[in-house]
Amino acid sequence: MNPFSVPTPSRPLRGTLPMVASKSESNRALILRALAGPSIELDNLSAARDTRLLSALLESREEVLDARDAGTTLRFLTAWCAAAHRPALITGTPRMRERPIGILVDALRELGADIRYEGKEGFPPHRVIAFDQKTPHARVRGDVSSQYISALLLIGPFLPMGLELTLTGEVASRPYIDMTIEWMARFGLRVEETESGFRVPTQSATGGRYAVESDWSGAGYWYTLMALAGEGELKLMHLREKSLQGDRALADLFVNLGVQSRFEADGVVISPGPRADHFTADFTGIPDQAQTFAVCCAGLGIPARLSGLKSLRIKETDRIAALQTELAKFGCDAEVERYGTEGDEALILPGTPLNVNGQTVRTYEDHRMAMSFAPLSALGAVQMDDADVVAKSYPSFWEDWAVISKNVSA
């Protein structure tokens, strides 16, 4: 595959971008609809490859359900197969078979699920054989992935005994759990928070019709581009100031990196502003933004400490190692700091100016690597080894990019 040259953005930046629908919201809504039935109607589902894959697998009658490289899809599907009494062999790509599933499987087994590994213990592929609930009680670590917790909460109302979920350790990515609870509430499904976790009584959904909002996760790339370009104005459509998505916090964090947000009825307008001379933030709650901010800080030449990154080791790639490797190509030697009793990690950026002169970024089959590094084209020529990887979460990314490139009038 030939490297893809990222089009140079126009100066000043101008354009109105439609923004893709939220993959995170869509995936939760699809699981709820699959369990509750046709009483739930959904509009504006994400066109992301992961969401389309989950929708197809929920309707599939095949024995083997291949989640490919979609972590949320695989984890949600595992819990759904158990609750829906849907025997299946669940598998994925070679990288997915390296990403742990044991924490979720152990919790489902506590509840009464018969799930067996086909290969390495604790990792896909695994076979969901049957589910006969023995108890409502289950324990799960909260510091690895919120997707395990969300997967269990989503099936809780539909279990004969409900769910009494105990969390151990600090909870990572809490905004994603809150999103799950809010989507459940939209359809009359109650989740009670306890001192040790959550209680979900057995309930029926009331149904209704809801639209998925635009994706704040994808907005960060345009904020980075504005920070690096330093001039112009972009409108990102259908992003809400009061959003269910934890990544909404990026708008507040980017104030420190020189991007201002003005919310309007139909979206948010971003423009340049003053910036700080250093950046520090904890990404435990919004891990998907870590790459975005790392590249932005590096591009601005701002010293930075990005903490709460432990979960990045088990994403589509080892994102911490990938960031170090790719940033080094541009002259940024990022260091890793390990801290805390739970063994968390931080990325330390030295604040040295980048040398952007045509380097090819390796994407590691990770959509967020491609989109996070694309804004460096505001500083010089940048190439991607795989541009198509963005289809996983933001299939129209390069079409939106064309709106602000110098080859297309905005």
One Martini backbone bead per residue (centre of mass of N, CA, C, O) as a GRO file, in nm:
protein
  410
    1MET     BB    1   0.094   0.038   0.025
    2ASN     BB    2   0.064   0.360  -0.030
    3PRO     BB    3   0.121   0.647   0.081
    4PHE     BB    4  -0.061   0.909   0.240
    5SER     BB    5  -0.122   1.241   0.162
    6VAL     BB    6  -0.188   1.498   0.353
    7PRO     BB    7  -0.370   1.753   0.319
    8THR     BB    8  -0.341   2.085   0.308
    9PRO     BB    9  -0.444   2.330   0.493
   10SER     BB   10  -0.600   2.608   0.506
   11ARG     BB   11  -0.536   2.969   0.519
   12PRO     BB   12  -0.760   3.004   0.693
   13LEU     BB   13  -0.974   2.833   0.863
   14ARG     BB   14  -1.262   2.684   0.687
   15GLY     BB   15  -1.581   2.552   0.801
   16THR     BB   16  -1.837   2.289   0.781
   17LEU     BB   17  -1.893   2.010   0.995
   18PRO     BB   18  -2.104   1.738   1.043
   19MET     BB   19  -2.038   1.489   1.186
   20VAL     BB   20  -2.034   1.206   1.342
   21ALA     BB   21  -2.176   0.970   1.504
   22SER     BB   22  -2.187   0.804   1.796
   23LYS     BB   23  -2.048   0.504   1.877
   24SER     BB   24  -2.102   0.471   2.181
   25GLU     BB   25  -2.405   0.520   2.174
   26SER     BB   26  -2.487   0.316   1.954
   27ASN     BB   27  -2.395   0.053   2.095
   28ARG     BB   28  -2.585   0.077   2.339
   29ALA     BB   29  -2.852   0.097   2.183
   30LEU     BB   30  -2.835  -0.180   2.038
   31ILE     BB   31  -2.842  -0.359   2.289
   32LEU     BB   32  -3.111  -0.261   2.400
   33ARG     BB   33  -3.280  -0.338   2.152
   34ALA     BB   34  -3.207  -0.644   2.150
   35LEU     BB   35  -3.343  -0.689   2.442
   36ALA     BB   36  -3.628  -0.517   2.418
   37GLY     BB   37  -3.696  -0.447   2.129
   38PRO     BB   38  -3.919  -0.260   1.914
   39SER     BB   39  -3.970  -0.022   2.128
   40ILE     BB   40  -3.694   0.065   2.008
   41GLU     BB   41  -3.594   0.369   1.854
   42LEU     BB   42  -3.346   0.473   1.601
   43ASP     BB   43  -3.142   0.756   1.533
   44ASN     BB   44  -2.840   0.831   1.401
   45LEU     BB   45  -2.654   0.615   1.344
   46SER     BB   46  -2.356   0.506   1.311
   47ALA     BB   47  -2.116   0.458   1.033
   48ALA     BB   48  -1.934   0.292   1.171
   49ARG     BB   49  -1.789  -0.008   1.151
   50ASP     BB   50  -1.848  -0.108   1.440
   51THR     BB   51  -2.156  -0.060   1.433
   52ARG     BB   52  -2.225  -0.227   1.183
   53LEU     BB   53  -2.116  -0.488   1.303
   54LEU     BB   54  -2.294  -0.514   1.550
   55SER     BB   55  -2.563  -0.518   1.400
   56ALA     BB   56  -2.502  -0.776   1.236
   57LEU     BB   57  -2.441  -0.972   1.478
   58LEU     BB   58  -2.722  -0.945   1.620
   59GLU     BB   59  -2.860  -1.084   1.345
   60SER     BB   60  -2.706  -1.330   1.346
   61ARG     BB   61  -2.693  -1.709   1.284
   62GLU     BB   62  -2.416  -1.766   1.340
   63GLU     BB   63  -2.178  -1.924   1.525
   64VAL     BB   64  -1.973  -1.714   1.427
   65LEU     BB   65  -1.845  -1.416   1.588
   66ASP     BB   66  -1.681  -1.147   1.422
   67ALA     BB   67  -1.524  -0.855   1.565
   68ARG     BB   68  -1.243  -0.820   1.499
   69ASP     BB   69  -1.128  -0.486   1.608
   70ALA     BB   70  -1.383  -0.465   1.818
   71GLY     BB   71  -1.400  -0.420   2.148
   72THR     BB   72  -1.689  -0.338   2.220
   73THR     BB   73  -1.829  -0.551   2.053
   74LEU     BB   74  -1.712  -0.801   2.197
   75ARG     BB   75  -1.807  -0.734   2.488
   76PHE     BB   76  -2.107  -0.688   2.442
   77LEU     BB   77  -2.158  -0.962   2.298
   78THR     BB   78  -2.093  -1.149   2.533
   79ALA     BB   79  -2.323  -1.054   2.720
   80TRP     BB   80  -2.559  -1.089   2.523
   81CYS     BB   81  -2.537  -1.394   2.471
   82ALA     BB   82  -2.602  -1.471   2.757
   83ALA     BB   83  -2.878  -1.317   2.803
   84ALA     BB   84  -3.000  -1.438   2.513
   85HIS     BB   85  -2.927  -1.732   2.465
   86ARG     BB   86  -2.656  -1.720   2.257
   87PRO     BB   87  -2.482  -1.929   2.101
   88ALA     BB   88  -2.116  -1.876   2.066
   89LEU     BB   89  -1.833  -1.785   1.873
   90ILE     BB   90  -1.590  -1.553   1.980
   91THR     BB   91  -1.401  -1.328   1.774
   92GLY     BB   92  -1.088  -1.209   1.607
   93THR     BB   93  -0.822  -1.065   1.567
   94PRO     BB   94  -0.505  -1.102   1.659
   95ARG     BB   95  -0.517  -0.852   1.846
   96MET     BB   96  -0.783  -0.930   1.993
   97ARG     BB   97  -0.646  -1.202   2.108
   98GLU     BB   98  -0.466  -0.995   2.309
   99ARG     BB   99  -0.726  -0.899   2.446
  100PRO     BB  100  -0.884  -0.888   2.730
  101ILE     BB  101  -1.179  -1.094   2.886
  102GLY     BB  102  -1.174  -1.218   3.180
  103ILE     BB  103  -1.330  -1.018   3.359
  104LEU     BB  104  -1.605  -1.065   3.221
  105VAL     BB  105  -1.624  -1.373   3.228
  106ASP     BB  106  -1.609  -1.406   3.535
  107ALA     BB  107  -1.872  -1.251   3.593
  108LEU     BB  108  -2.060  -1.431   3.422
  109ARG     BB  109  -1.996  -1.691   3.578
  110GLU     BB  110  -2.104  -1.599   3.849
  111LEU     BB  111  -2.404  -1.576   3.732
  112GLY     BB  112  -2.405  -1.859   3.515
  113ALA     BB  113  -2.208  -1.883   3.290
  114ASP     BB  114  -2.106  -2.073   2.998
  115ILE     BB  115  -1.757  -2.021   2.942
  116ARG     BB  116  -1.512  -2.092   2.683
  117TYR     BB  117  -1.195  -2.142   2.586
  118GLU     BB  118  -1.008  -2.190   2.272
  119GLY     BB  119  -0.739  -2.086   2.409
  120LYS     BB  120  -0.634  -1.852   2.579
  121GLU     BB  121  -0.657  -1.764   2.888
  122GLY     BB  122  -0.854  -1.462   2.885
  123PHE     BB  123  -0.900  -1.496   2.565
  124PRO     BB  124  -0.961  -1.480   2.265
  125PRO     BB  125  -1.145  -1.719   2.193
  126HIS     BB  126  -1.499  -1.770   2.283
  127ARG     BB  127  -1.763  -1.973   2.437
  128VAL     BB  128  -2.108  -1.950   2.439
  129ILE     BB  129  -2.335  -2.181   2.580
  130ALA     BB  130  -2.473  -2.079   2.861
  131PHE     BB  131  -2.757  -1.952   3.083
  132ASP     BB  132  -2.793  -1.984   3.450
  133GLN     BB  133  -2.898  -1.811   3.696
  134LYS     BB  134  -2.764  -1.803   4.043
  135THR     BB  135  -2.694  -1.489   4.068
  136PRO     BB  136  -2.657  -1.130   4.113
  137HIS     BB  137  -2.355  -1.165   4.180
  138ALA     BB  138  -2.069  -0.946   4.101
  139ARG     BB  139  -1.724  -0.904   4.006
  140VAL     BB  140  -1.518  -0.608   3.914
  141ARG     BB  141  -1.283  -0.443   3.767
  142GLY     BB  142  -1.235  -0.079   3.724
  143ASP     BB  143  -0.915  -0.029   3.601
  144VAL     BB  144  -0.930  -0.129   3.288
  145SER     BB  145  -1.253  -0.137   3.180
  146SER     BB  146  -1.568   0.001   3.124
  147GLN     BB  147  -1.689  -0.215   2.929
  148TYR     BB  148  -1.750  -0.431   3.137
  149ILE     BB  149  -1.957  -0.269   3.298
  150SER     BB  150  -2.151  -0.193   3.069
  151ALA     BB  151  -2.220  -0.480   2.977
  152LEU     BB  152  -2.360  -0.555   3.249
  153LEU     BB  153  -2.567  -0.328   3.275
  154LEU     BB  154  -2.727  -0.380   3.007
  155ILE     BB  155  -2.830  -0.677   3.112
  156GLY     BB  156  -2.955  -0.653   3.399
  157PRO     BB  157  -3.274  -0.607   3.347
  158PHE     BB  158  -3.280  -0.913   3.185
  159LEU     BB  159  -3.243  -1.059   3.445
  160PRO     BB  160  -3.404  -1.260   3.668
  161MET     BB  161  -3.213  -1.126   3.926
  162GLY     BB  162  -3.041  -0.932   3.822
  163LEU     BB  163  -2.795  -0.685   3.961
  164GLU     BB  164  -2.485  -0.713   4.167
  165LEU     BB  165  -2.225  -0.480   4.147
  166THR     BB  166  -1.881  -0.511   4.218
  167LEU     BB  167  -1.618  -0.285   4.268
  168THR     BB  168  -1.266  -0.278   4.203
  169GLY     BB  169  -1.105  -0.026   4.241
  170GLU     BB  170  -1.053   0.199   4.026
  171VAL     BB  171  -1.238   0.393   3.797
  172ALA     BB  172  -1.249   0.384   3.461
  173SER     BB  173  -1.417   0.576   3.252
  174ARG     BB  174  -1.685   0.696   3.386
  175PRO     BB  175  -1.842   0.843   3.152
  176TYR     BB  176  -1.926   0.571   3.011
  177ILE     BB  177  -2.109   0.476   3.237
  178ASP     BB  178  -2.299   0.718   3.239
  179MET     BB  179  -2.398   0.674   2.953
  180THR     BB  180  -2.528   0.402   3.000
  181ILE     BB  181  -2.731   0.494   3.219
  182GLU     BB  182  -2.875   0.708   3.043
  183TRP     BB  183  -2.975   0.519   2.821
  184MET     BB  184  -3.144   0.347   3.009
  185ALA     BB  185  -3.328   0.578   3.116
  186ARG     BB  186  -3.471   0.642   2.843
  187PHE     BB  187  -3.608   0.329   2.888
  188GLY     BB  188  -3.675   0.287   3.207
  189LEU     BB  189  -3.386   0.206   3.329
  190ARG     BB  190  -3.265   0.121   3.643
  191VAL     BB  191  -2.981   0.256   3.832
  192GLU     BB  192  -2.810   0.174   4.132
  193GLU     BB  193  -2.604   0.327   4.352
  194THR     BB  194  -2.344   0.207   4.551
  195GLU     BB  195  -2.078   0.170   4.758
  196SER     BB  196  -1.964  -0.085   4.555
  197GLY     BB  197  -2.169   0.003   4.299
  198PHE     BB  198  -2.437  -0.181   4.147
  199ARG     BB  199  -2.799  -0.180   4.094
  200VAL     BB  200  -3.017  -0.408   3.894
  201PRO     BB  201  -3.321  -0.452   3.827
  202THR     BB  202  -3.576  -0.613   3.712
  203GLN     BB  203  -3.688  -0.510   3.380
  204SER     BB  204  -3.876  -0.301   3.159
  205ALA     BB  205  -3.900  -0.142   2.875
  206THR     BB  206  -4.069   0.149   2.747
  207GLY     BB  207  -3.950   0.296   2.525
  208GLY     BB  208  -3.879   0.465   2.211
  209ARG     BB  209  -3.737   0.769   2.060
  210TYR     BB  210  -3.392   0.814   1.948
  211ALA     BB  211  -3.104   1.021   1.908
  212VAL     BB  212  -2.792   1.036   1.805
  213GLU     BB  213  -2.516   1.201   1.865
  214SER     BB  214  -2.248   1.350   1.811
  215ASP     BB  215  -1.889   1.314   1.804
  216TRP     BB  216  -1.650   1.406   2.034
  217SER     BB  217  -1.405   1.232   1.965
  218GLY     BB  218  -1.373   1.364   1.668
  219ALA     BB  219  -1.321   1.670   1.750
  220GLY     BB  220  -1.016   1.677   1.842
  221TYR     BB  221  -0.883   1.706   1.557
  222TRP     BB  222  -0.991   1.998   1.506
  223TYR     BB  223  -0.866   2.128   1.750
  224THR     BB  224  -0.575   2.066   1.674
  225LEU     BB  225  -0.572   2.216   1.406
  226MET     BB  226  -0.632   2.492   1.529
  227ALA     BB  227  -0.387   2.507   1.717
  228LEU     BB  228  -0.169   2.481   1.480
  229ALA     BB  229  -0.272   2.708   1.288
  230GLY     BB  230  -0.399   2.979   1.445
  231GLU     BB  231  -0.646   3.014   1.224
  232GLY     BB  232  -0.983   3.084   1.223
  233GLU     BB  233  -1.293   2.881   1.151
  234LEU     BB  234  -1.502   2.623   1.299
  235LYS     BB  235  -1.785   2.407   1.238
  236LEU     BB  236  -1.945   2.176   1.460
  237MET     BB  237  -2.195   1.966   1.421
  238HIS     BB  238  -2.412   1.850   1.670
  239LEU     BB  239  -2.283   1.960   1.929
  240ARG     BB  240  -2.308   1.936   2.279
  241GLU     BB  241  -2.270   2.091   2.574
  242LYS     BB  242  -2.483   1.881   2.688
  243SER     BB  243  -2.333   1.575   2.736
  244LEU     BB  244  -2.282   1.226   2.764
  245GLN     BB  245  -1.993   1.271   2.677
  246GLY     BB  246  -1.678   1.275   2.808
  247ASP     BB  247  -1.530   1.421   2.556
  248ARG     BB  248  -1.638   1.708   2.613
  249ALA     BB  249  -1.381   1.796   2.784
  250LEU     BB  250  -1.195   1.894   2.550
  251ALA     BB  251  -1.293   2.187   2.531
  252ASP     BB  252  -1.166   2.273   2.805
  253LEU     BB  253  -0.869   2.178   2.756
  254PHE     BB  254  -0.815   2.354   2.489
  255VAL     BB  255  -0.778   2.628   2.619
  256ASN     BB  256  -0.470   2.566   2.693
  257LEU     BB  257  -0.418   2.530   2.353
  258GLY     BB  258  -0.583   2.770   2.191
  259VAL     BB  259  -0.907   2.692   2.213
  260GLN     BB  260  -1.224   2.807   2.134
  261SER     BB  261  -1.574   2.793   2.244
  262ARG     BB  262  -1.896   2.823   2.061
  263PHE     BB  263  -2.217   2.779   2.142
  264GLU     BB  264  -2.484   2.651   1.952
  265ALA     BB  265  -2.775   2.510   1.852
  266ASP     BB  266  -2.600   2.335   1.602
  267GLY     BB  267  -2.318   2.379   1.768
  268VAL     BB  268  -1.957   2.440   1.732
  269VAL     BB  269  -1.725   2.708   1.759
  270ILE     BB  270  -1.387   2.737   1.651
  271SER     BB  271  -1.098   2.920   1.788
  272PRO     BB  272  -0.853   3.116   1.861
  273GLY     BB  273  -0.623   3.148   2.146
  274PRO     BB  274  -0.483   3.152   2.424
  275ARG     BB  275  -0.191   2.994   2.577
  276ALA     BB  276  -0.011   2.785   2.742
  277ASP     BB  277   0.326   2.669   2.853
  278HIS     BB  278   0.161   2.418   2.967
  279PHE     BB  279   0.060   2.060   3.024
  280THR     BB  280  -0.202   1.908   3.238
  281ALA     BB  281  -0.351   1.569   3.250
  282ASP     BB  282  -0.622   1.344   3.314
  283PHE     BB  283  -0.724   1.033   3.121
  284THR     BB  284  -0.906   0.828   3.268
  285GLY     BB  285  -1.196   0.931   3.148
  286ILE     BB  286  -1.039   1.003   2.840
  287PRO     BB  287  -0.845   0.798   2.663
  288ASP     BB  288  -0.914   0.876   2.353
  289GLN     BB  289  -0.750   1.169   2.391
  290ALA     BB  290  -0.443   1.123   2.429
  291GLN     BB  291  -0.331   1.138   2.140
  292THR     BB  292  -0.434   1.414   2.067
  293PHE     BB  293  -0.275   1.573   2.294
  294ALA     BB  294   0.008   1.474   2.236
  295VAL     BB  295   0.031   1.590   1.947
  296CYS     BB  296  -0.041   1.881   2.011
  297CYS     BB  297   0.186   1.942   2.213
  298ALA     BB  298   0.414   1.870   2.022
  299GLY     BB  299   0.338   2.077   1.796
  300LEU     BB  300   0.363   2.330   2.006
  301GLY     BB  301   0.600   2.287   2.217
  302ILE     BB  302   0.475   2.164   2.489
  303PRO     BB  303   0.497   2.087   2.792
  304ALA     BB  304   0.398   1.750   2.917
  305ARG     BB  305   0.143   1.571   3.125
  306LEU     BB  306   0.002   1.245   3.071
  307SER     BB  307  -0.234   1.083   3.252
  308GLY     BB  308  -0.406   0.782   3.273
  309LEU     BB  309  -0.280   0.540   3.046
  310LYS     BB  310  -0.299   0.229   3.096
  311SER     BB  311  -0.530   0.141   2.886
  312LEU     BB  312  -0.354   0.183   2.617
  313ARG     BB  313  -0.221  -0.108   2.607
  314ILE     BB  314  -0.535  -0.245   2.520
  315LYS     BB  315  -0.578  -0.156   2.248
  316GLU     BB  316  -0.543  -0.173   1.917
  317THR     BB  317  -0.285  -0.077   2.050
  318ASP     BB  318   0.005   0.030   2.186
  319ARG     BB  319  -0.024   0.361   2.237
  320ILE     BB  320   0.229   0.441   2.386
  321ALA     BB  321   0.440   0.315   2.198
  322ALA     BB  322   0.337   0.448   1.938
  323LEU     BB  323   0.385   0.740   2.021
  324GLN     BB  324   0.685   0.724   2.067
  325THR     BB  325   0.767   0.631   1.783
  326GLU     BB  326   0.629   0.861   1.608
  327LEU     BB  327   0.739   1.116   1.753
  328ALA     BB  328   1.041   1.055   1.698
  329LYS     BB  329   1.032   1.127   1.389
  330PHE     BB  330   0.992   1.452   1.489
  331GLY     BB  331   1.178   1.490   1.770
  332CYS     BB  332   1.007   1.339   2.004
  333ASP     BB  333   1.097   1.240   2.339
  334ALA     BB  334   0.902   1.030   2.497
  335GLU     BB  335   0.812   0.958   2.830
  336VAL     BB  336   0.770   0.715   3.089
  337GLU     BB  337   0.555   0.716   3.381
  338ARG     BB  338   0.541   0.544   3.680
  339TYR     BB  339   0.251   0.518   3.904
  340GLY     BB  340   0.131   0.404   4.172
  341THR     BB  341  -0.028   0.116   4.300
  342GLU     BB  342  -0.166   0.043   4.001
  343GLY     BB  343   0.033   0.116   3.760
  344ASP     BB  344   0.040   0.375   3.622
  345GLU     BB  345   0.056   0.613   3.338
  346ALA     BB  346   0.283   0.852   3.183
  347LEU     BB  347   0.335   1.122   2.953
  348ILE     BB  348   0.639   1.285   2.855
  349LEU     BB  349   0.688   1.612   2.725
  350PRO     BB  350   0.950   1.841   2.638
  351GLY     BB  351   0.891   2.089   2.418
  352THR     BB  352   1.000   2.038   2.142
  353PRO     BB  353   1.035   2.105   1.832
  354LEU     BB  354   0.915   2.010   1.535
  355ASN     BB  355   0.995   1.797   1.245
  356VAL     BB  356   0.808   1.858   0.948
  357ASN     BB  357   0.908   1.650   0.638
  358GLY     BB  358   0.739   1.371   0.533
  359GLN     BB  359   0.656   1.172   0.722
  360THR     BB  360   0.563   0.839   0.810
  361VAL     BB  361   0.281   0.716   0.958
  362ARG     BB  362   0.211   0.468   1.171
  363THR     BB  363  -0.109   0.309   1.258
  364TYR     BB  364  -0.155   0.005   1.362
  365GLU     BB  365  -0.462  -0.030   1.302
  366ASP     BB  366  -0.530   0.276   1.416
  367HIS     BB  367  -0.748   0.527   1.392
  368ARG     BB  368  -0.621   0.736   1.606
  369MET     BB  369  -0.347   0.768   1.478
  370ALA     BB  370  -0.428   0.901   1.215
  371MET     BB  371  -0.602   1.146   1.332
  372SER     BB  372  -0.390   1.267   1.531
  373PHE     BB  373  -0.157   1.324   1.299
  374ALA     BB  374  -0.286   1.493   1.069
  375PRO     BB  375  -0.251   1.796   1.188
  376LEU     BB  376   0.061   1.822   1.117
  377SER     BB  377   0.002   1.949   0.827
  378ALA     BB  378   0.023   2.249   0.940
  379LEU     BB  379   0.363   2.213   0.951
  380GLY     BB  380   0.366   1.984   0.720
  381ALA     BB  381   0.454   1.705   0.574
  382VAL     BB  382   0.226   1.413   0.568
  383GLN     BB  383   0.207   1.057   0.619
  384MET     BB  384   0.022   0.751   0.556
  385ASP     BB  385   0.005   0.402   0.559
  386ASP     BB  386  -0.323   0.417   0.657
  387ALA     BB  387  -0.620   0.578   0.580
  388ASP     BB  388  -0.868   0.362   0.612
  389VAL     BB  389  -0.880   0.319   0.931
  390VAL     BB  390  -1.107   0.539   0.999
  391ALA     BB  391  -1.369   0.357   0.958
  392LYS     BB  392  -1.413   0.255   1.248
  393SER     BB  393  -1.530   0.572   1.347
  394TYR     BB  394  -1.461   0.783   1.073
  395PRO     BB  395  -1.545   0.755   0.749
  396SER     BB  396  -1.555   1.093   0.683
  397PHE     BB  397  -1.282   1.230   0.744
  398TRP     BB  398  -1.159   1.297   0.455
  399GLU     BB  399  -1.402   1.459   0.362
  400ASP     BB  400  -1.378   1.674   0.581
  401TRP     BB  401  -1.087   1.753   0.514
  402ALA     BB  402  -1.148   1.871   0.228
  403VAL     BB  403  -1.290   2.130   0.331
  404ILE     BB  404  -0.988   2.236   0.458
  405SER     BB  405  -0.842   2.217   0.205
  406LYS     BB  406  -0.669   2.375  -0.060
  407ASN     BB  407  -0.851   2.210  -0.290
  408VAL     BB  408  -1.102   2.327  -0.124
  409SER     BB  409  -1.363   2.522  -0.094
  410ALA     BB  410  -1.533   2.642   0.201
   0.00000   0.00000   0.00000
